[in-house]
Amino acid sequence: MDFIAPDISQIDLIPFMQAALMEADLAGQAGELPIGAVVVIDGEIIARGRASHKTLRNQIRHAEINALLDGGGAVVDGLPARYLIYQRRALPDVPRRGGHG
């Protein structure tokens, strides 16, 4: 199978990164880690996701997983012209449990 990735340098990524940051903000407002993602196919956002570990009590519900799940069949049908844009807001300094030192 021949696969040639589109030249991502020709795509204006700023609106997609802003959309992912908006999802990150919504996650943070909900008490989650401020991480968001969008799935882009042919220049259109077809799915969005945000971190939901705490809400769903499920450690695999990362923003990118939720975005891919939200995209459903469109994610598969959109191959190979899809992009996953992932962003996070700065995390506050939180002492680590069981830290070193």
Secondary structure, DSSP 4 states (H G I P E B T S, - for coil): -------GGGS--HHHHHHHHHHHHHHHHTTS-SEEEEEEETTEEEEEEE--HHHHT-TT--HHHHHHHHHTHHHHHTTTSEEEEEEEPPPPP-PPTT---
